[in-house]
């Protein structure tokens, strides 16, 4: 039986999961440690099927570490039999958001002709070094909970505030799960539970957020009889602030979809920080569920 037949049998017979591997230098403590690259079939995390020795030998030839993990079969779409170019693939991925991993025929001079998997959403990855042992654990439920309750934050030193600009008022700033590049600018990236405001003003872009804050200033100005923005801003900056005025309007935070957010009234008794995905998954299993 050749490697392609083995892969096919593995996909068909595994109970809901596909076992994958990736060669990469260094440790991988959570899924966000995997390198994202813009390869021949698009941007994401590239992996190969477990026990595919030619692929392992090729990608680990410089002594890289081998990292094993699994993903649920329902997220996978096999595109290896279709003759799609780079832009066809991007269009397919965009139009089929229910799939998060795609199988392709690996092509290139001197490269094994095996199949590879492009993973576009790291959240579907379950690391093999996870300590989860509860048979009632449901990864789909975990991912749903994670999307609704978890953000990320870059911190230079735990317990000290970052020196970043509080563009939208004083509060606890965190980034969306998919915006690790922003969080990394401020230090080591942690998962954060409890930082999402309950009643925020939600906007789509940074520009929308700036426009809304300008409206808050104008609303303040009209309340004291000032209709000119610059005059209102001058009085605003000396007598009040964004946080206090947002709270008066009934907002406990501001969220820029997919980018970042600020919580004006964070509760230190609720907020929890986690070093990596394993710690977060254990918290979900033993505390949340």
N, C-alpha and C positions, 0 to 999 in steps of 0.2 A: 504494500500500500504506500503510495507516494505522499508527500507532505500535504498536497492539496486535498487528497481524500481524507487524510487525518484531520485536517482543519474542518472540513465539511462535517465529518462524523462528530467532531467535538462540539460544533455549534448546535447540531441537531439533538445531541444526547445530553448535554449539560442541563441541569435542573434550574433553568432560569438565568444562568450566568455564563459568561465567556471569560476564560482565564487569559490574561495578556502579560507581556513583559516589555520593558524598555531599558536600553542601555544609556546610562547617564552618570557622569562623574559626581561624586559627593553623595551625601545622605538625602533621602526624601522622607521627611517627617510628616508632611501632609501633602495633599494633592496640588497645592499651589506651588510646591517646590519643583514640579516638573517643568522643564523648559518648553516654552511655546515657540514654535518655529513656523515660518512661512514656506512650506514645502511645495512639492510639485502638484499637490492636490488641494492646496489652501492652507490657511493658518490654523494651528492647533497643536495638540500633543500627539506625536506619532509613536505607535507601538506595533508589536508583532505578536503573533499567537505563541503561547507558551509551548516549549519543547520544539520550536522551529530552530533547530541547531544552525543551519546556514545563516539565518538572519542574526542569531545571537553572536556567532563567530565574526560576522561582518561588522556589526555595530559595536561590539565590545573588544575589537582588535587592539585598541590602545589602552586597555586596562580599565575601561569604564565599569562602574558597578551595574549589576543587573537588578532591576526593581520589578517585582511581581505585583499584580493587582487584578481585580476582576470588575466587570461591568454587567449590568442586566441586559439580557438579549433584546428586550423590547425597545432599547434605545438604538439598536444597530440596524443599519441598512447596507446591504451588500450591493455595491456598484461595480464590482470587479468584472462583470460580464458586459458592461456598457462601455462604449467608446466615447467617453466624455472628455472634452478639453478643460482647461483650467476654469474658464468662465462658465461653462456648462455646469461644472461641479459647484461653483459659488452660487449659481442661480438655484440649483437643486437644494442645496443646504438651506438657503434663505427661504425657499418656498415650502420646506418640510421641517418646521421647527420641532416636530415631535421626535425626530431622530437627532441624536447627539454624537453618534459614532458611525463612521463610514468605512467599509472595506474596499480596498483598491488593489489592483494588480501592481506589484512593485516592479518598476522598470528602470533601466539605466545600465550603462556599460560597466561590467564587472560587479554588478549587484545581484544577489540572489533573486530569482524570479518567483519569490513567494508572495503572499498577500500581506498587506500592511493595513493598519487601522488608524484612521485620523479621528481623534476625539476633540470635538469642538467645545465641550462643556466639562471642565474638570470636576464639577460637582457629582457626576455620575460614577466617578472612580471610587472603588473600595480597596484601600491598601491591604495587602496581605499581612502587614504587621499590626493590623487593628486588633485591639484587645476585646472586641465585642464577642461575647460568647452566649448571650441570651438567645434562645431559639425563637422567642417572640419578637425579636428585633425585626423591623421592617424598614429597609433602606429608602423606599419610596416615601414613607411617612417622615423619615428623618430629613430627606431633602426638602420636603414641603415645609417642615418646621424651620429648617435652616433658612430658606428663602424669606420666611415671614418674620424671623426673630434675630437673625445674625447679621452683623456688619463687620468691617475690619478697620483697624486703626494702626498707624505707624507711631511708635513711641520710642524716643531716645533713651529715656530712663523711667521705669515704672514709678508712679507717684508724683512725677513732675509734669507740668503742663508743657506742651510743645510751644515753640516760639513763632508758630505760624500766624498769619493775619486772620483775625476773626471777621471775615468779610460780611457775614450776615448776622452778626450779633454774638454776644458772649454765650458760650454753652459748650457742650460736648460734641466735637466734630468727629464723625466717622465716615468711612467710604463704603460704597456699595461693594458687595462681594466680588464682582467682576472687575473692580477698579484697583487692583493691587499696585499698579504703577504709581498711582496717586498716593496711596498709603505709604509706600516704600520711601517716598521723599522725606518723611518725617522720622524714620527710624525702623526698628524691628516691627514686623507686622504681626498683630495679634487678632484672633477672632474675638468679637465682643457680643455678648448677650445682654439685652436690656437697655441698649442705647437708642433704639428707634423710638421717636416721639409718638405719642398716642393720637394726638390731634394736630398734625402739622399742616402747613400750607404746602401743597405739592405742585411743583412746576416741572417743565420738561428740559429746560436748558439753563446754563449759567446766566445767559442774557435775560431770560424770563425772571430769574430770581432777582437780578439787579433792578429790573423794571418794577417788580412788585415792591421792593424795599423803597424805591423812589415814591411809589404810591402811598406807602406807609408814612413817609415824611410829609407828603402833601396833605394827607388826611390829618396829621398832627397840626400842620400849619393852618388848615381851615378851621380847626377847633379853637385856635387862638386868634383868628382873624387875619392870617397871613396867606395870601394867594400866590405869592411868588416863590418858586421852588428854592432858589438860592437863599432867600431871606429865611424861609422855613427851615432849611437845612442848617443854617447858622444857629438858629435858636434851638433846634433839635439836638445838635451836638453839644450844646452847653447845658441843657436842662433835662435831657432824657437820653434814651438809647434804644437801639433796635430791639433788644430782648424785651425790655419793659413794655414797649409799644405793641409788639407782636402778642405778648401775653394778654394785654388789654383787649386786643382784637379776637381773643379766643384761641390763639395758636400756641402750642407748646414747642414748636419746632418748625423747621423748613427743610423740605426734601427736594433735591434735584434728582429726578429719576435716573437710575443707572450710574450716577456719579458720586454724590456725597450728601450728607445731611448734618443738621445741627439740632441738638436737643437742648432747649433752654432750661429745662427743669430735670436734669438727670438725678436718679435716685441711687446713691452710692451703695445702699443696702441691697439693691437688685442687680446692679451691673456686675458682670463677671468677664474676666479676660482669660483666654486660652492660647497656649503657645502653638498648638498644632491641631490638625484635624482629628487625631486620635483622642486627644483630651476632650475636644468638643463632642465627639461621638459618644464617648463614655459618659459625659455629663447628660447628654440626651437620653441615653439608655437607663442610667441609674437614678437620675434626678427628675427629668421631665416626664418620662413614661411611667 
